[in-house]
């Protein structure tokens, strides 16, 4: 969804502005798609879906 490297995704998801995960599992953290999409609209306009 973010269109970035794994390292950059780690940096983004650890920033204060990124939504908190809804669960932390042994395989990683889980976020609601709606929360991530809302964050993208607010912080990464270049990644917004243009078909809306």
N, C-alpha and C positions, 0 to 999 in steps of 0.2 A: 504493500500500500504506500509506503514511503518512497520507494524507488531509490534507495541509498544502499551503501555497503553495510555489511553486518556491523562493522566497527562504528560507523556513523549512526546506525539505528540504535546501538547501545548507548551512544552519547545522547541522542535525542530522547530516548525513553527514560533516561535518568535525569533529564532536566526538570526543573521545578514546574515548568509550564505544561509538561506532558501529563495526561490523566493518570491517576493511580490504577494499577491493575486490579481487576475484580477477583483474581485468584493467583496464587503462586504455587505452581506444581513442581514436581521434581524435574520435569522436562522444560520448565521455563514459566514466564509470567504470561497471564492471559488478560487481554483488554476487550471491552465491548467495541464492536465495529463502529457503532454510532459515536462513541467517545473519541475514537481515533479520527473518524471522518470530520467531526466537529473541530478537533485540533488542527487538522489539515486545512480546513477552511479559514481558520483564524491565523495560522502561522506559515502555511506553505501554499499560497495561492497558485503557484505554478503546478501543483499536483491535483488541483480540483478537476473533477469530471466536467467537461465542457458540454455534455449532452443534457444537463438539467434544464 
